[in-house]
């Protein structure tokens, strides 16, 4: 027992007048705890569960206990209980607390509890949230195209729930040996995917031009704003991007038709792949070159473009990207494919904000689809 004292109705009432919690200080307790008069008692509990018991009456013996935590072996209470003056016997995990009307009820204990009549059953403990460890970036594709400037275009994703952003460096190596192909820094917002161009070494480009494809091992070391670090690796295949001159074109000119997608009916190329326009472009002028063109290949043609079924409302034309390459336009807006659309009817590029502006699919009437 922490102390012995006599708790009688008058003592409890006096303690209530002073706002005492749990224990009413008597003269004996004053000396034991070095306090004066009725005081609030703060007890540092050495364990997560237990009972602090006080003898309410020596003859017959009656005990008053404070219980915290879910104890397995409570202090035994005799037939007298804790006495009417000391309140009911508290169940495991609960305690006796004085109310404003001087009654004593069972309620949940707190480190320094105010008077409360709230039953324990209604108190919901705050769940402990375990932070998710930083997972590092992931590789969104196992093939990376190499643009005409000798840069491998990688797609990296920063996982949702990341603290701030993912930033670090990605490095390309040969799968065997220690030959390094190139590296680049990146910074990606949480839950976002970004394209990261990695400039390849001269030796890597020579091998790539000779074999058209090159096996590589990509290593990305990233950290979040809390400086938690994670390194991830992935096997990649580097491939020279196909000339946009051959994408969606025929000897007599590219065909633009209407296809059904999750967005409804939109313009597609001869293979059913969704066509897009770029908000950054101007009328009859493309602003997408280099890395942008590797991710968003322009729809090109070797002759006058033709409108397929349903696309007659789109006034097809061409603009010159270079001396030998013509890009198809719809109502003067340059048309593009998206490298992330692997199958006909996919619209993964819809609404993406990349290379300075957003990309949109086009309706059969030649209008942006913004839903």
N, C-alpha and C positions, 0 to 999 in steps of 0.2 A: 504494500500500500504506500501511496505517496505521502499521505498524512491522515491523521485521525481528527475528526471534529464532530461536533453535534450540530446537525441541521434540523432546526425546528421551524414551524410556520412563521414565527416572528422574525427569525433570522433570514429566512427566504424573502419575506416582504421587505426587510431592510435592504437586502442585497438588490432586490428588484428596483428599489428607489434610486439606487446608485447605478443602475444599468449593468449589473454584474452578469457575466455569462458563465454558465455551467457551475461555478463554485462560488459560494458566499464566504468571504473572508471573515474569520472570527479572530479573537485575540491570539489563540494558539497558532492559527495560520499566519497571523501578522508576523509573529516571531520566526516561524519556520521559513516563510517566503520573503521576509524583510519588506513588508508592505504596511500601509497604515489604513485602517478602515476597510470598507468593502472595495475591492479592486477587481478589475478584469484580469483574468489569469491567462497568460500565454505560456503554453507548454511546448517545448521542442521535443517532438516525438522521434525517438531514435530508430524506429522501424516503420514499415509501411502499414502494418496492421497491429492491433492490440487493444487493450482495455486499461484505462486508468480508474482505479476504484478507491472510494472513500467510505469509511465506516460511518453510517448515518446514526446508528444507535448501538451502544455496546450491550445494553440489556433491555429487551432481547436484541441480539445482534442483527443489524440490517445494513446492507451495503448499497451504496450508490455508485454506479459505474458509467464512465464515458467509453464508448466503443468506436473505434475507427478501423476501416478496412473490414474485410470478410474474415473474421477470425475463426479458427477451427476448434479452439478449446477455451470457451469463455469462463470467467470466474463464476463459480457456483453461487446461486442465490437461494436463500432458505425460504421457508414458508411466509416470512414477513416481507419478502421482496425487498424493495428499496424504501418502503414506507410511503404513505400518501403525500407526505411533505416533499419527498425527493423525486416524485414522478414515477412513471411506469418503468419496468425493466426494458431497456432498449434491445432490440434484436441485433444480431450480428450486422456490422456495417453501419449502425445508426447510433444516435446519442440522444440524451435528454437535453432539451433547451427550454429556457423560460420564455413565456409569452408576455405580451403587454398587460394582460389581465391577471398576471401572477400565476397562471396555471403553467404546468410543466408538461410538454408534449414531446413525443419522439420525432426527431427530424434528422436529416442527413448532416453529419459533421463537416465543418470546413476548418481550414487552418486557424482562422479567428472569426468564428461565426457570429453574425448578428442574430437577434431574436428572430425566429421564423417558425411558422406553422406548416410550411410546405412539406407534404409527405415525401418520403424518399422515392416512392415509385414514380413521381413526376419529374424528378431531377435527372436529366440526361447528361451523362458525363461527356466531356469534350473528347471526341476521338483523336487519337494520336496519328498524325499524318507523317508518314515516312517519306522523305523526299526521294524522288526517283533518281538514281545515279545517271550522270551524263553519259549518253550512249554514243556520242560522236556522230559524224556525218555518215550517210550511206550513199552508195552509188546507184543512181536511178536507171542506169543502162549498162549493159556489158559490152557494147560496141560504141566506139567514139570515132566520129568522122574527122578527117583532117582537111581543113580548108586550103584554098590555094595560097594562103600566106604561111603555110606550114605549121598551123596551130591545131592541136587535137582538142576538140570541143567536148568536155566532160560535163555530165549533169550530176550535181551533188545535192543531197537533201539534208536539211537540218531538222531533227525530229521535233515533233510537237512536245511542249512542256519544257523545252530547253530554257534555262535561265538567260534571258537576253538574246544572244545570237551565237552562231557557230563561226569561229574564225580560226584560221590556221594556214597550212600549206599542204598541197597535194603534189606528189612526186611520181613520175612514171619511170619504171626500171624495166630492163629485160627480165623475163621470167626466170632465166638461168643466168648465173653470173652476176656481176655488179654494175653492168653498163647502165648508165643513167640517160634517159631520153629527154627529160625536161621537168620543170616544176613551176608552180604558180601559187600565189596567195589567194585566199578567198575570205569573204565575210558574208554569211547568209543569215537572214532573219529566222526566228523560230517557226517551224512548220512550213517553211518555204523551200522550193527547189530552184536552183540557179545554174546557169551555164558558166563553166569556168574554162577559158581557153588556156591551153598549155603549149607554149612555143617549143617545138621539137628541135633537137640538136641536128647538125648537118649529117652526122653518121646515121641517125635514126631515119631521116628523110631519104637518104640514099637507099637504105634497105627497104623502106616503104615503097619507093618508086620502082624498085626492082621486083618486089614480090606482091605489090598491091595491098597486102595485109601484113600486120605486124602484131605478134603476141606480146603483151605487156602486163606488168604487175603494177597496180596503182596503190599508193599508200597515202592516206590522208590523216594528218595529225591535227586535231581540232581542240579548242577549249571554249568554255562558256564564259560569261562575265565574272563568275565566281572562281575562275582559273582552274576548274576541274578539267582534266585533259583525258582524251581518248584517241587511240590510233586504230583505224580500220583499214583493211586491205581488200582488194578485189582484183580478179583476173579480167583484163580488158583486151579487146581486139581493136587495134587501130586500123582504120580503112580509109583510103582516099575517097573523098566525096565524089559521087558521080557528077559529071558535068551537068549543070542545070539545063543545058541545051537539049538533053535527051529526056527530061522529065515531062511526062504528059504531053508529048508532041508526036506528030506523025509527019510523013513526007509531004502531005498536003495541008498541014497546019494543025495546031492543037484544037481539040474539041472540048467545049465547055457545056456541060449538061446540068440537069437537076437531079439530085439524089435525096433519099429520105434518111434522116438522122434523128438522134434524140432531140435536136433543136427544131425538128420539122423539116420541111423541104429547103435545101440550100444548094448553092452552086458547087459542082464537083468536076474533077478532071475526067479524062477518058477512062481511068481505072477506078472511078468511084470515090477518089480521095477528096476530102473537103478542101475548098478554096477559101482563102482569107484575104482581108485587106488590112492595112497598117495605118493607124491613126496619124502617125508621124509623116506619112507620105503626102505629097502635094499632087495636084491634078497633073497627070501624065509625067510624074517624076517620082522615081524610087529613091529612098534613103537607106535601103537595107543592102549592105555589102559586107564582104569579109566574113567574120564570125556570125553576124546576123543572117547572111545568106546561107550559111551552113545549117543553121537551125531552122530557118524559114526559106527553103529553096523557092526561087521565083518560078512561076509557070512560064515556060519559054516555048517558042514555036519556030519552025523553019519556013513557015508560010503564013498566009492570012488565017487567023483563027476562025473556027466555025462554031455556031451555036447548035447544040443538040436539042432534044425534045425538052420543052419547058423553059429554055433559056433565051428565047427570042427577044424578051424585053430588055436583056442586057446588051447594050451597045458595045460589042467587042471591038478592040483595037490593039495596037502594039506600041511600045516605046523601045528605044534602043538602049540596052544596058552597056554594051561595048560595041566594038566594030562588027563583031560577028554574031552577037546574041540579041534576040528580040524577046521582050517580055510581054505577055498578054495583059490587056487591061479590060476592065468592065466599067463603062461610063467614065472612062479616063482614069480609073483607080487601078494601080498595079495589083496583080493577083499573085498569091503565094500558096505553097503547101506548107505543112508543119511536119518536121522530122519525127515528132512524137506520135503522129497518127500512123500506126503500123498497118492498119486494116481499113478497107473501104467503109465509109459511114462513121468513122470515129471523129470526134470533135474535141480532142484534148487540148487544142490550142485556143478554144473559145474563151475570150475575155482575158487572156494572159497579158500581164504587163511586163514586156521584155523589150530591151534595146530602146528604151525611152518613151514608149507609148503602148497602147493596148491593141490587140489583134481581134478581129471579128469575122465570123462567117458571113456569107452574103445571101440574101434572099433571091428567089428567081427574078424579082423586079430590080435587082442590083442595089438593094438597100442593106445597110449593116443590120445584122441580127444581134441585138444587145441584151436579150433575155438570158 
